[in-house]
Amino acid sequence: MATKMKERAKEATKSRPKTEKPHLWKVILLNDEITTIDFVIMLLMTVFEKKYDVADALTHQIHVGTSGVAGVYPKSIAEAKKIEAEELARKYGYPLQILIERE
């Protein structure tokens, strides 16, 4: 009896499709000459839920370089964060550009 149960369990396991983890996507903020440092810090804290010191360090990285990763998420969340951040930037009159890129 126990042998039959083990065999059935093995068969059930074999027939189950393997699920893959979803791909993750990076949300990338691009540096520009108009968007203020204070706004980017606020954006990172509100939309991306970063603590002040992390947001400040990332903002300075973006300001000195050309871009910085605000977060890594499943695609649907990355897209939603991108839209939310762009809408907030436009509301305040900033041309901040945001990309999402598969990790």
Secondary structure, 3 states (H helix, E strand, C coil): CHHHHHHHHHHHHHHCCCCCCCCEEEEEEECCCCCCHHHHHHHHHHCCCCCHHHHHHHHHHHHHCCEEEEEEEEHHHHHHHHHHHHHHHHHCCCCCCEEEEEC
